[in-house]
């Protein structure tokens, strides 16, 4: 049995790159994964990949409008994601923040 079997993980930035790879890896290791990304379609794509492989995942697209601007708005959005997890899955066991920003020249 994997160390992640029966655990719940929240992955931010799960729509692409390291976040997507981490979400898929954690799901393969047995975790139920909540995928969050400012691009809700990208997060849905990660959920589809996990589901097609037999894993358990759900998504929350935070949306660019909810994550831009001040830290208070982002904190409220992260709390909302946590509340969704508590209502839909189970106790949150792991959080991985892989959301990043694009550096402009």
DAJO-V204438 format. One record per backbone hydrogen bond with DSSP energy under -0.5 kcal/mol. CO is the residue of the C=O (numbers start at 1). NH is the residue of the N-H. Records with the same first field share a line. If there is no record, write none. Layout:
CO = NH / NH
This chain:
2 = 5
4 = 7
7 = 32
8 = 93 / 94
9 = 11 / 34
10 = 12 / 96
11 = 14 / 36
12 = 98
13 = 16
16 = 19 / 20
17 = 21
18 = 22
19 = 23
20 = 24
21 = 25
22 = 26
23 = 27
24 = 28
25 = 29
26 = 31
27 = 30
29 = 4
30 = 6
31 = 33 / 56
32 = 9
33 = 35 / 58
34 = 11 / 36
35 = 60
36 = 13 / 14
37 = 62 / 63
38 = 40 / 64
39 = 43
40 = 44
41 = 45
42 = 46
43 = 47
44 = 48
45 = 49
46 = 50
47 = 51
48 = 52
49 = 53
50 = 55
51 = 54
55 = 57
56 = 33
58 = 35
60 = 37 / 62
63 = 66 / 67
64 = 68
70 = 74
71 = 75
72 = 76
73 = 77
74 = 78
75 = 79
76 = 80
77 = 81
78 = 82
79 = 83
80 = 84
81 = 85
82 = 86
83 = 87
84 = 88
85 = 89
94 = 10
96 = 12 / 98
